[in-house]
Amino acid sequence: MRPTRPVALAAMLAALLLVPVAADAAPGRAARPNPEVELRKLTKEAAQINKDYRGQVQSLEETRVQASKATSNAKSLKRALADAEIDVVRFAQTSYMGAALGDGTLLSLQGDAGTALSQAATMSYLASRRTTQLNRVKELIRKARAAEKAADAKIVKLKKDIADLKSQRIRIERLLAKYGFQTPSGSGGLTPRTITMRNTVLQNFPMPYGYGCLRPGDPGDHGSGRACDFMMSTGGRVPTPDALDRGNRLAQWAIDNGQKYGVMYIIWQQRYYDVRTGAGWRMMSNRGGNTANHIDHVHISMF
């Protein structure tokens, strides 16, 4: 009968560990949709909206990025939890079979004090390690649940943003019709509207750090000749106070003259202003660096 006890112990530990997780799948509770499947579906819908609205809708892209990060985090924590549970079960099996943990074993050592002390130290170490592993599993369960809730909330937000933009279709289509559709012309690969905006900016704002517009192969507005980046520093550095002020004035100029020139959206200092949504300035989540966050340049996209 003795060889079956490690299996029974492992099964008992596994059952205890899985109780908190199993509670989420209690009878009568609807099964939780797969967030990765949901995200893939919503990403396709978002891509179609971007296409229909003639360029990336920044508020929609921002929510999609947040939902993607939250879903990835939840998946990573669930994987870590599964690995930790396996480690605990393996530990229960090996510690039971590889070391004598009962008081009876210590009494059977017949006065061998050194062996008894060594065995006692082993028991103390194993008990401490077991406690550490179990506490780690409990903490991972807590984090995994929190991550799942966060991912679910971001996906709900993405669904809402998609629904809101669809509900504004008529207003946005009128806005698009007002400016018409332009294709790149000439050797520069920019649309006439982008060329006019760029030239006007260069006439009114000094550009000591340069600028860039066409980016062949870019899937966004730079690739279609409808956007320019006006640099306020070099090497990804934070702009100096003077350059920051120049960037602020340029961004405000683009807002104030947006209807005249056909500005679609502006990104500057980790914020975006999208004319199509009419929501004003909105914060953008961290994309990983000063350039990705538009800390060092003003981005202007045109209809």
C-alpha positions as CSV (number, residue, x, y, z in Angstrom):
1,M,0.0,0.0,0.0
2,R,2.9,2.4,0.7
3,P,3.8,3.2,-3.0
4,T,0.3,4.6,-3.5
5,R,0.6,7.2,-0.8
6,P,2.7,9.7,-2.9
7,V,0.1,9.5,-5.6
8,A,-2.7,10.1,-3.2
9,L,-0.8,13.0,-1.6
10,A,-0.1,14.6,-5.0
11,A,-3.7,14.3,-6.0
12,M,-4.8,15.9,-2.7
13,L,-2.5,18.8,-3.1
14,A,-3.5,19.3,-6.8
15,A,-7.2,19.3,-5.7
16,L,-6.5,21.9,-3.0
17,L,-4.6,24.1,-5.4
18,L,-7.2,23.9,-8.1
19,V,-10.2,24.7,-5.8
20,P,-9.9,28.5,-6.3
21,V,-9.6,28.2,-10.1
22,A,-12.4,25.6,-10.3
23,A,-14.7,28.0,-8.5
24,D,-14.7,30.2,-11.6
25,A,-16.3,27.4,-13.6
26,A,-19.1,26.7,-11.1
27,P,-22.4,25.2,-12.4
28,G,-24.7,27.9,-13.7
29,R,-21.9,30.3,-14.5
30,A,-21.4,31.1,-18.2
31,A,-18.1,30.0,-19.6
32,R,-15.6,32.8,-20.0
33,P,-15.0,33.6,-23.7
34,N,-11.5,33.1,-25.0
35,P,-9.9,36.6,-24.8
36,E,-7.4,35.8,-27.6
37,V,-10.1,34.8,-30.0
38,E,-12.2,37.8,-29.0
39,L,-9.1,40.1,-29.5
40,R,-8.4,38.6,-33.0
41,K,-12.0,39.2,-34.0
42,L,-12.0,42.8,-32.7
43,T,-8.7,43.6,-34.3
44,K,-10.1,42.7,-37.7
45,E,-13.1,45.0,-37.1
46,A,-10.7,47.8,-36.0
47,A,-8.7,47.3,-39.1
48,Q,-11.8,47.6,-41.3
49,I,-12.8,50.8,-39.5
50,N,-9.3,52.3,-40.0
51,K,-9.7,51.4,-43.7
52,D,-13.2,52.9,-44.0
53,Y,-12.2,56.1,-42.1
54,R,-9.1,56.6,-44.3
55,G,-6.4,56.0,-41.7
56,Q,-5.7,54.7,-38.2
57,V,-8.2,56.0,-35.6
58,Q,-5.9,56.7,-32.7
59,S,-8.4,56.2,-29.9
60,L,-9.3,52.8,-31.4
61,E,-5.6,51.8,-31.8
62,E,-4.9,52.9,-28.2
63,T,-7.6,50.7,-26.8
64,R,-6.5,47.8,-29.0
65,V,-2.9,48.0,-27.8
66,Q,-4.0,48.1,-24.2
67,A,-6.3,45.1,-24.7
68,S,-3.5,43.2,-26.4
69,K,-1.1,43.9,-23.6
70,A,-3.6,42.9,-20.9
71,T,-4.5,39.7,-22.7
72,S,-0.9,38.7,-23.1
73,N,-0.2,39.4,-19.5
74,A,-3.2,37.2,-18.4
75,K,-1.9,34.4,-20.6
76,S,1.6,34.6,-19.2
77,L,0.3,34.5,-15.6
78,K,-1.9,31.5,-16.3
79,R,1.1,29.7,-17.8
80,A,3.2,30.6,-14.8
81,L,0.4,29.3,-12.5
82,A,0.2,26.0,-14.3
83,D,4.0,25.5,-14.1
84,A,4.0,26.4,-10.3
85,E,1.2,23.9,-9.6
86,I,3.2,21.2,-11.4
87,D,6.2,22.0,-9.3
88,V,4.3,21.7,-6.1
89,V,2.9,18.3,-7.0
90,R,6.3,17.1,-8.1
91,F,7.8,18.4,-4.8
92,A,5.2,16.6,-2.8
93,Q,6.0,13.3,-4.6
94,T,9.8,13.5,-4.4
95,S,9.9,14.8,-0.8
96,Y,7.7,12.0,0.3
97,M,9.6,9.2,-1.5
98,G,13.1,10.7,-1.1
99,A,13.1,11.7,2.6
100,A,11.6,10.2,5.8
101,L,9.5,12.9,7.2
102,G,7.8,11.2,10.1
103,D,8.6,11.3,13.8
104,G,8.9,7.5,13.8
105,T,11.9,7.8,11.6
106,L,13.7,10.0,14.0
107,L,13.0,7.6,16.9
108,S,14.3,4.7,14.9
109,L,17.8,6.2,14.5
110,Q,18.8,4.6,17.9
111,G,20.8,7.5,19.3
112,D,22.6,8.6,16.2
113,A,22.5,12.3,17.0
114,G,24.3,13.5,13.9
115,T,21.9,11.6,11.6
116,A,18.9,12.8,13.6
117,L,20.0,16.5,13.4
118,S,20.6,16.1,9.7
119,Q,17.2,14.6,9.2
120,A,15.6,17.3,11.3
121,A,17.3,20.0,9.2
122,T,16.1,18.3,6.0
123,M,12.5,18.2,7.4
124,S,12.7,22.0,8.3
125,Y,14.1,22.8,4.8
126,L,11.4,20.8,3.0
127,A,8.7,22.4,5.1
128,S,10.0,25.9,4.4
129,R,10.3,25.2,0.7
130,R,6.7,23.7,0.6
131,T,5.4,26.8,2.3
132,T,7.2,29.1,-0.1
133,Q,5.9,27.2,-3.1
134,L,2.3,27.2,-1.8
135,N,2.5,30.9,-1.1
136,R,3.8,31.5,-4.6
137,V,0.9,29.6,-6.1
138,K,-1.6,31.6,-4.0
139,E,-0.1,34.8,-5.2
140,L,-0.1,33.7,-8.8
141,I,-3.8,32.7,-8.5
142,R,-4.5,36.2,-7.2
143,K,-2.5,37.9,-10.0
144,A,-4.0,35.6,-12.7
145,R,-7.5,36.5,-11.6
146,A,-6.7,40.2,-11.6
147,A,-5.1,39.9,-15.0
148,E,-8.1,38.1,-16.4
149,K,-10.5,40.8,-15.1
150,A,-8.2,43.5,-16.6
151,A,-8.1,41.8,-20.0
152,D,-11.9,41.3,-20.0
153,A,-12.4,45.0,-19.1
154,K,-10.1,46.1,-22.0
155,I,-11.9,43.9,-24.5
156,V,-15.2,45.3,-23.3
157,K,-13.8,48.8,-23.8
158,L,-12.5,47.9,-27.3
159,K,-16.0,46.6,-28.2
160,K,-17.5,49.8,-27.0
161,D,-15.1,52.0,-29.0
162,I,-15.8,50.0,-32.1
163,A,-19.6,50.4,-31.5
164,D,-19.2,54.1,-30.9
165,L,-17.2,54.7,-34.0
166,K,-19.7,52.7,-36.1
167,S,-22.5,54.8,-34.6
168,Q,-20.7,58.0,-35.9
169,R,-20.3,56.6,-39.4
170,I,-22.6,59.2,-41.0
171,R,-20.8,62.2,-39.4
172,I,-17.4,60.8,-40.2
173,E,-18.3,60.0,-43.8
174,R,-19.5,63.6,-44.3
175,L,-16.2,64.7,-42.9
176,L,-14.3,62.5,-45.3
177,A,-16.4,63.6,-48.2
178,K,-15.7,67.3,-47.3
179,Y,-12.0,66.8,-48.0
180,G,-12.3,64.2,-50.7
181,F,-9.7,61.5,-51.4
182,Q,-6.3,62.4,-52.6
183,T,-3.5,60.1,-53.9
184,P,0.2,60.9,-54.0
185,S,1.4,63.0,-56.9
186,G,4.8,63.9,-58.3
187,S,8.1,62.4,-57.4
188,G,7.9,63.2,-53.7
189,G,5.2,60.6,-53.1
190,L,3.0,62.9,-51.0
191,T,-0.6,64.0,-51.5
192,P,-1.2,67.6,-52.5
193,R,-2.8,68.3,-49.1
194,T,0.3,67.0,-47.3
195,I,2.6,69.0,-49.4
196,T,0.7,72.2,-48.7
197,M,0.7,71.5,-44.9
198,R,4.4,70.7,-44.9
199,N,5.4,73.8,-46.8
200,T,3.2,76.0,-44.6
201,V,4.7,74.5,-41.5
202,L,8.3,75.0,-42.8
203,Q,7.4,78.7,-43.6
204,N,6.2,79.4,-40.1
205,F,8.3,77.2,-37.8
206,P,12.1,76.7,-37.8
207,M,13.1,73.1,-38.1
208,P,16.7,72.8,-36.7
209,Y,16.3,69.0,-36.2
210,G,14.7,68.2,-39.5
211,Y,11.5,66.5,-40.6
212,G,10.3,63.4,-42.5
213,C,7.2,62.6,-44.4
214,L,7.2,59.7,-46.9
215,R,8.2,56.4,-45.5
216,P,8.0,53.7,-48.3
217,G,6.5,50.4,-47.0
218,D,5.0,51.9,-43.9
219,P,1.4,50.5,-43.5
220,G,0.2,53.8,-42.0
221,D,-0.2,57.4,-43.2
222,H,3.6,57.8,-43.8
223,G,3.5,55.0,-46.4
224,S,0.5,56.6,-48.3
225,G,2.1,60.1,-48.3
226,R,-0.4,61.6,-45.9
227,A,1.7,62.4,-42.8
228,C,4.8,64.2,-41.7
229,D,7.0,64.1,-38.5
230,F,8.5,67.4,-37.4
231,M,11.4,66.7,-35.1
232,M,12.0,68.6,-31.9
233,S,15.2,66.8,-30.9
234,T,17.7,64.2,-32.2
235,G,18.6,60.8,-31.0
236,G,15.4,60.2,-29.2
237,R,16.2,62.9,-26.6
238,V,13.7,64.8,-24.6
239,P,13.2,68.3,-26.3
240,T,14.8,71.3,-24.6
241,P,12.4,73.9,-23.2
242,D,12.6,76.0,-26.4
243,A,12.0,73.0,-28.6
244,L,9.1,71.8,-26.4
245,D,7.5,75.3,-26.7
246,R,7.9,75.1,-30.5
247,G,6.3,71.7,-30.6
248,N,3.4,72.9,-28.5
249,R,2.9,75.9,-30.8
250,L,3.1,73.6,-33.9
251,A,0.5,71.2,-32.5
252,Q,-1.9,74.0,-31.6
253,W,-1.4,75.5,-35.1
254,A,-2.4,72.2,-36.6
255,I,-5.6,72.2,-34.5
256,D,-6.4,75.8,-35.2
257,N,-5.9,75.4,-38.9
258,G,-7.0,71.8,-39.2
259,Q,-10.2,72.6,-41.2
260,K,-8.4,74.9,-43.6
261,Y,-5.7,72.3,-44.5
262,G,-7.5,69.0,-43.8
263,V,-5.6,67.8,-40.7
264,M,-6.9,64.4,-39.6
265,Y,-5.0,63.9,-36.4
266,I,-2.0,65.0,-34.4
267,I,0.3,63.1,-32.0
268,W,2.7,64.9,-29.7
269,Q,4.1,64.3,-26.2
270,Q,2.4,60.9,-25.8
271,R,-1.0,62.4,-26.6
272,Y,-3.2,62.3,-29.7
273,Y,-5.9,64.7,-31.1
274,D,-8.2,63.0,-33.6
275,V,-10.5,65.3,-35.6
276,R,-12.7,62.4,-36.6
277,T,-13.7,61.5,-33.0
278,G,-13.9,65.1,-31.8
279,A,-12.7,63.9,-28.4
280,G,-9.9,66.5,-27.9
281,W,-6.5,65.5,-26.5
282,R,-6.2,62.0,-25.2
283,M,-3.2,60.3,-23.4
284,M,-1.5,57.4,-25.2
285,S,-0.1,54.4,-23.3
286,N,3.7,53.8,-23.2
287,R,4.9,52.4,-26.5
288,G,8.4,51.9,-25.3
289,G,10.5,55.0,-26.0
290,N,10.6,58.7,-26.7
291,T,10.2,58.4,-30.4
292,A,7.5,55.7,-30.2
293,N,5.7,57.9,-27.7
294,H,6.1,61.0,-29.9
295,I,8.0,62.8,-27.2
296,D,10.6,64.1,-29.7
297,H,8.4,64.9,-32.7
298,V,5.0,66.3,-33.8
299,H,3.2,63.9,-36.1
300,I,0.5,65.4,-38.4
301,S,-1.7,63.2,-40.5
302,M,-3.9,64.5,-43.3
303,F,-7.3,63.5,-44.7
